Amino acid sequence: MSEAWADEAPEIEVPDKPKRGRPKGSYNKASKAQIKRVCSDGGLSPLEYLASIYQDEGEDKRFRIEAAKAAAPYVHARLSSTEVKAALTEVSQEEWLESLN
């Protein structure tokens, strides 16, 4: 009897609930205020200041390199390591040499 009821039951789509709270990646009031304070004195963010140093050819090369090192994590993502899975088979040296020919 329960099988007959299961066949006749209509599928009901439940709408997704709207997400609550602040969207991911958006700034809160404190973060916005901090960014405003940092940029208000000279109009340059720390990253922009570092960029101005490493792009200035009149600056000492050591300072340019250090500024580029400090700015790199904010501009370029760090590469993640990947795992290589390979099947290893035992092959004698003679068999390996024959496979090259």
FENLIN-V837403 format. One record per backbone hydrogen bond with DSSP energy under -1.0 kcal/mol. CO is the residue of the C=O (numbers start at 1). NH is the residue of the N-H. Records with the same first field share a line. If there is no record, write none. Layout:
CO=NH, NH
This chain:
1=5
2=6
3=7
4=8
23=26
28=32
29=33
30=34
31=35
32=36
33=37
34=38
35=39
36=40
39=43
45=49
46=50
47=51
48=52
49=53
50=54
51=55
56=59
60=64
61=65
62=66
63=67
64=68
65=69
66=70
67=71
68=72
71=74
72=75, 76
92=96
93=97
94=98
95=99
